Amino acid sequence: MKKTLVVSARRSSSKNFGRDFNLFGFSSRFGRLLDKKKVNIIRYCMMVPIMLLLLVSCSKPTSFSYLDQVIDYEFQLQKVDYGSLFKNRERIFDTINATPADSNGVSLFMWKDKSYYHPVNLSYKALEALSDYSHTKEERYLNHAIKTMEALRLRAHREGEGIWFVYDFTFTSSGFTYHAPWYSGMAQGTALSAYSRLYHYTSNPLFAAAADSIFYTFTDFTSPKSTVMIANNDELFGEGTYYWVDEYPYAPRRFVLNGSIIGAMGLYDYWWVFDSEHARRLFSMELSSVKDQVLKYRNPSDVSAYCLRLRRKFPDYHTVHIYLLRLCHQYTNDEFFGYVADLFESDYSQ
């Protein structure tokens, strides 16, 4: 599957260029050592490639051709209010002092008597702090979200245009063992949500750049770190070509429902903040996959299946499925998602 560069899709790279590096100030200072003619030559040589890059980014549309065979119902997304974004709630979470934590107050995850920076847990803590900030406007919540995500970003793995958030501990889930280092579409999506919302509140170009690099990973199907897939006539999905954000992107594929939808919520947030058409289309394709596949997770008069591979049933995840399907209904205005949420709830409710 062809990789497509999408970082420049939403805005010109010139927007924040001068914030980090003053080209003309540099050449002026350098000019004290050179004569005026040489300075003009340097300026010209430096500006030409920059202008060419701007012309390319402004004139060349983003190509979606690599997705042409993927099933897409072309949902027209609804831009909800901030409070209706995933993980937000009306009550205060107040989890910024959760323990255990490192010396900077960043939450740690204990696994087999050792502490780790858990990507999804940290992104959740950041989203909870941002939810609290949206209600209180207290800087301590915003600052906690920033330091939490920066602790995660500084430990991330970069490859090409993307950054992946790593699990640096070996983990066993439902009999499957994932050996460190491993990666997850759920982790990528929750981090994309957090960085998109950080930019929403701060307009800090660093957070926009981080969001761009995370978003890139949702288009990368060839990296060993890839956390998205195209399921083509898959044994579990059946006939058709589907886009899927994969919580556990390793063989055998499990198709965990809640992790995929939560990971895809990062695409919705990126669209919500940056108005990215590419993100809108990917989110639409993910929800098209959910729409076609979700009834396979149903167990009539019982708890829905956690994944298609093992079909284990967990009441808590069943409740999460209902919540996520209601968000899908709200974001797309497609009544099918609301119908299935009601159906799941009639099958089992706690």
N, C-alpha and C positions, 0 to 999 in steps of 0.2 A: 504493500500500500504506500502510495507516494506521500511523503511529508510535505506539508505546506507551511510556509512562513507566514505567521499571522500577527506578529507583534505590531506591525505598522498599520493594521487594519482599521483601528479606531481613531488614530490621530497622527499628525505629522510628527516625526522625530525632532523637529526643530523647536517644538513648544517649550521644552525644558532644557534645551541644550545650554543656553547661556547661564543657567542657574549654577552649574557646576564648573564651567570653564569659560572665561571671557576671552574669546579669540582675539578681538581687537586690542584689548588691554595687554594681552601677552605680546602681540607683535609690536605694540608701541614701546613697551619696556625693552624688548629685544632690540628695537631700533636705535636705542642709545649706543649700541655697540656696532651698528652697521649704518651705512649711508642710506639715504632715502630711497634710492633706486632699488637697492637690494631688499629693503623692507617691502616695497610694493610687489616685487617678484614673489617674496615669501607669502604675502597676503593672497596673491592671486593663486599660487600653487595650493594653498590650504583651502581656499574658498571653492575652487572648481569641483573637487570631489564631494564637498558638502552639498553644493547646489545640485549636482547630479543625483545624489541620494534623495534630496527633497523632491526633485522632478519625478523620480521613480516612485516614491511613496505616495505622491499626490496624484499621479496620472495612471498608475497601474492598479486596477481593481483587484481585490482579494479573490483568488480562485477557490471555488468550492467543488471543482470537478471530481475530486477524489471521493466525494460523498454522493455522487449522482445515483448510485445504485441502492443507496440506503433508504429504507422505508421512512417516509416523513409525511405526517398529516398536516404539516404547515400550520401549527397552532399560532394564532395571533395572541401574543402574550399580553396579559393585563399588568399594568404597573401599579402594584399595591402600595399602601402606605408602609413606612419603615417598620412599624410595629407588627406587620403581618409577614415579615420575612422569617425564614426558618430560624428556630431557636429563640426568638424573641417572645416575651410574655409581659403581662401587665404588672406582675409582682416582681419585687427585687430579688435577684439571685444571691447577691452579696457573697460570692465565692472567692473574692480576691485574696482572702486570708486562709485558703484551704491548705491543709497539710497532708503529707510532707511537702516541703518546698526547699528550693536551694537558697543560698545566701542572699539572692536578689528577690526572693519572694515568688519565684516561678514554680508552679506546681510540678511535682515529680510523681512518677508512677512506679510502684513497687512490684517487682516480679522476681520471684525466687530469691528473696532477701537482698536484691540489688535495686537501685533507683535509676530510672531512665526518663528521658524527655519523650513522652508519648504524643505523636503528632495529632491524633484526633482529640485526645483529652485536652491538650494545650489549646487547640483551635476552639474547642467548646468553651474553655475558660475565657478565652478572649471574646468570643461571641456573647457570653453571659455578661462580661464586664461592659461590653458595648451596649447591650440591652439596658443595663443599669444606668449607663451614662445617658442614654436617650431619655430616660425618665428624670434623672436628677441633675444632669449637667455638672456633676462633680468630677473634677479633673482626675481624682485618684482612680476612678474607674477607667477612664480613657488611658491614663498612663500605664495602668496594669495591663490593658489589652496590648499596648505597644510593646512593653518589655517582654510579654509572653510570646508574641509572634516573632519578635526579633531574636529571642533565644532559640526559637525553632528555626528561623531562617539561617542563622549563623551556623547551624549544624546540618543544613540541607546539602544535598549533592547536586551540583550543576553539571549538565551535559548539553553542549550546544546552546540553544536558545532557552532551554527549560531548566527549572529547578524542581527536584523531587525531595519530599520529606521522608526521611528514612526511619524505619524501625530498626534499631541497632541491638535488638534482643530476639532470640529465637522464641517463637510463640506457637502453641498448639491450640487449634480450634476445631471442635467436632471431629477429632481424630486426624486432622490434617496438620502437618507441622510446616511452619514457614521459617526458614533459616535466615538469620541476620547476614547481611542487610536485606530487608525486603520493603516493598512499597505498596501503596493502597490508593485506589481511586477515591475512597471515602476520605482519606487524609488529604489528598490533593484538593478535593472539593471544599472541605471545611476550611482549609487554609485560604483558598481562593475567596470564599465568603468573607473571611476575617480581613484579608488585605483590601478587598474591594470596599468594605465598610469603613476601614481605617482611612482610606483615601476620601471617602464620602465626608467624613467628619474633619479631616485635617488638611486636605488638598496637598499633602506632602508627596512630591514626585517620586520619592523612594518607594512609597507604598504602591503607587501606580505601576512602577517598574516591576516590583515584586509580583503584583497581580498579573501583569503581562506575561511574565516568565512562567507563572503557574498555569495560566490559560493555555500557553503554548503546548503544555503536556497533554491537554485534552485532544490535540490533533496529531499526536505522535504515536504511531502504531508499530514502529520498528525498533525503538530503543529497548534494550533488555529491562529497562526500568518502566516501560510503558504500563499504564494503569487503565487504558481504554482498549476496546476491541471492536471489531466488526464481526458479528456472528452470522455466518453465511451458511444457511441450511444446517444449522447446528442440531445435534442429536436431542438436546433438551428444548430448544426454542422451536425446532421444526423448520418448515420451508420459509424462506425469506432472508433478507439481508438487514441486520439490525445493528444499530450503534448502542454500545453498552459501557457505562462507567463501572469498573469492576473493583469491588472491595478487596477481593483476593485474586489478583490477576495471574494465577499459576495453575498449571494442569494438576488434576482435572478441574475444569471450570465449574464453579458451584452456583453462580447466578444468585447471589444474596440480594434479596429485594430491598431491604431498608438501606443497606450500605450503598447501593447503586443510586437510589433516589436522593439520598442525602449528599452523596458526592456530586450529583448533577445540580443540586441547589446552588453550588458554587457558580455554575454557568448562568443560572438565573440572576444571582447577585451581580456578576460581572456585567451582564446585560443591563441590569437595573441601574448600576452606577455609571457605566461608560457607554451605554447605548450601542453595544457591539452587535452588528447583524450576524456575524459569525457565531457568537455565543448564543444568540437567539435560535439560530438554525440547529446548532448542536443540542441545545436543550429541547427543542421541538422533536428532534430525532430520538433522544433518550426517552421522552414521554410517549412517543409513538411506539417504542419498544415496550414500555410499561403497559400501554393500552392493549397491545396485542397479546401480551404474555401474562398479565396479572391474574387472570382467572385460573391459570395453572397452579397458582399458589393457594387457591382456595381449597379448604376441606369443609364441605357443607356440614353445618351444625357443630363445627369444631374450630379449633385454633388454626389459623393459616400457616402455611409452611414457611420456615425461615429462609430456605434456599431450595432450588429445584433438584440439586444433586442428592441430598439425603432426606429432604422433606421433614426434618425435625420440627417439632412444634413448641414454641415458647410463648406463653401468654403475654409477657411484657412486649415482645417484638410484634405480636399481633396488634396490640394497642398502638405501637409506633406506626405500623402499616396503615391503620385507619387515619391517624393524624397526617401522615404524608400524603395519602390519597386525597384528603380534604384540601391540602395545600395545592396539589396538582389541579384540583377542580377550580380553586380560587385563581390560580395563575393563568389558566387557559380558558376558563369559562366553559369547559367541556363537561357536560352533565354526566358523562360516562364515569368519570372518576368519583363524583359524588355518589352515583348509584352503587359502585363497587364498595365504597367506604361504608355505605348503609348496609350492604349485603354482608360484608365482613362483620360489622357490628351486630347484625341479627344472628350471625353464626355463633358468636361468642363475645361477651362483654364482661369486664371485671367489675 
